Amino acid sequence: MLSLILFRHGKSDWDKPVASDHERPLAARGRDAAHSMGRMLGQTKQIPDLAISSSALRARDTLQLAARAGRWGCPLRIDSALYENSPSGILNWVRELDEDPECLLLTGHEPTWSGLAGRLIGKAIIKVPTGSMLRIDFEVDRWQQIDVGGGELRWLLPPRVVTKIKGGK
């Protein structure tokens, strides 16, 4: 069985002037969410075997903060293919991975994550809030075998729920 965790980047800081959307940083709330979500994965022993982020600054920072807070020991990678791509494009990209992790975490953006999640579990309408994570499991052995409708949604957690469970803010 393979597990895919989709992690939407934390809340962006729209008040900072940036040269492009690609360089938009995280807001304080986004950094807090990344810490909470990273700790949640660590504490529930759902640390990915490989974590890959979009090349956008806010996504890269979300992944790095989460991994540090959760003490993940997995490799972290940045890939520009996860920025401004379609759900179909991401699905094809995942199928072509050279690595074969049992649990893969991807950090990226909307509306791609909602569209991809909905397709993977079968024509569902899913909304992935800022800073949220969701896990989809597949009864296959290799990423090349995943297909539309072939996944089962195991959970979708927004950071505000994770924070409340942990007794935080």
C-alpha positions in Angstrom: 0.0 0.0 0.0 1.2 3.5 -0.8 0.2 6.7 0.9 0.2 10.2 -0.6 0.1 13.2 1.8 -0.8 16.5 0.1 0.2 19.5 2.2 -1.1 22.9 1.1 1.4 25.7 2.0 0.7 27.9 4.9 -1.0 31.3 4.9 0.9 33.8 2.7 2.0 37.2 3.7 0.2 39.5 1.2 1.6 42.7 2.9 5.2 42.1 1.9 6.1 43.5 -1.5 7.4 40.8 -3.8 8.8 40.7 -7.3 6.5 37.7 -8.2 4.0 35.3 -6.7 6.7 32.7 -6.7 8.6 34.7 -4.0 5.6 35.4 -1.7 6.7 34.5 1.9 4.7 32.9 4.7 2.7 35.0 7.2 3.3 34.3 10.9 0.0 32.3 10.9 1.4 30.2 8.0 4.6 29.5 10.0 2.6 28.5 13.0 0.5 26.2 11.0 3.6 24.5 9.4 5.0 23.8 12.9 1.7 22.4 14.1 1.2 20.1 11.1 4.8 18.9 11.2 4.6 18.0 14.8 1.3 16.2 14.2 2.8 13.9 11.6 5.8 13.2 13.9 3.6 12.5 17.0 1.3 10.2 15.0 4.2 8.4 13.4 3.1 9.3 9.9 6.4 10.8 8.8 6.8 10.5 5.0 9.7 8.5 3.4 10.2 11.4 1.0 8.9 15.0 1.0 8.9 17.2 -2.0 7.9 20.8 -2.2 7.0 23.3 -5.0 9.8 25.7 -5.7 7.6 28.7 -4.5 9.1 30.3 -1.4 6.0 29.9 0.8 5.8 26.1 -0.1 9.5 25.5 0.5 9.4 27.3 3.9 6.2 25.4 4.9 7.9 22.0 4.2 11.1 23.0 5.9 9.4 24.3 9.0 7.1 21.3 9.3 10.0 18.8 8.9 12.0 20.6 11.5 9.1 20.8 14.0 8.1 17.2 13.5 11.7 15.9 13.5 11.2 14.1 10.2 14.3 12.2 9.1 13.2 11.9 5.5 14.9 13.5 2.5 13.4 16.8 1.5 13.4 18.0 -2.1 12.3 21.0 -4.1 10.8 20.6 -7.6 9.5 23.3 -9.8 7.1 20.8 -11.4 4.8 21.3 -8.4 4.4 25.0 -9.0 1.6 26.1 -11.4 0.8 22.6 -12.6 -2.6 20.9 -13.2 -4.0 18.0 -11.3 -3.4 15.8 -14.3 0.2 17.1 -14.7 0.9 16.3 -11.0 -0.6 12.8 -11.4 1.7 12.1 -14.4 4.7 13.6 -12.5 4.0 11.3 -9.5 3.8 8.3 -11.8 7.2 9.1 -13.2 9.0 9.4 -9.9 12.4 7.6 -9.8 12.1 6.9 -6.1 9.5 4.5 -4.7 8.7 5.7 -1.2 5.9 4.0 0.7 4.7 7.4 1.9 5.2 10.5 -0.2 4.4 14.0 0.9 4.0 16.8 -1.6 3.8 20.5 -0.6 2.0 22.7 -3.0 -0.9 24.9 -4.0 -4.5 25.5 -4.7 -6.6 24.8 -6.7 -4.3 21.9 -7.8 -4.4 20.0 -4.5 -8.2 20.1 -4.2 -8.6 19.0 -7.8 -6.0 16.3 -7.5 -7.4 14.9 -4.3 -10.9 14.9 -5.7 -9.8 13.0 -8.8 -7.7 10.5 -6.9 -10.6 9.4 -4.7 -13.1 9.5 -7.5 -15.0 12.6 -8.7 -15.2 14.1 -5.3 -15.3 17.8 -4.5 -12.7 18.5 -1.8 -11.5 21.8 -0.5 -8.0 21.9 0.9 -7.7 24.9 3.3 -4.4 26.8 3.7 -1.9 24.9 5.8 -4.0 21.7 5.7 -2.8 18.1 5.0 -4.7 15.2 3.6 -3.7 11.5 3.2 -4.9 9.3 0.4 -4.0 5.6 0.4 -3.7 3.3 -2.7 -3.8 -0.5 -2.8 -0.9 -0.6 -5.2 2.8 -1.4 -4.9 4.3 1.3 -7.2 3.5 5.0 -7.9 3.2 4.2 -11.6 0.1 2.2 -10.8 -1.9 5.0 -9.1 -5.0 6.1 -11.1 -8.0 8.4 -11.0 -10.5 7.0 -8.5 -8.1 4.5 -7.1 -7.4 6.2 -3.8 -9.1 6.2 -0.4 -9.2 9.4 1.6 -7.9 8.5 5.1 -8.0 12.0 6.6 -8.0 15.7 5.9 -6.9 18.0 8.7 -6.7 21.8 8.8 -4.2 23.4 11.2 -6.8 25.0 13.3 -8.2 21.5 14.2 -4.7 20.1 14.9 -3.9 23.1 17.1 -7.1 22.7 19.1 -6.5 19.0 19.6 -3.0 19.7 21.0 -4.4 22.4 23.3 -2.5 25.2 21.5 -3.6 28.6 20.3 
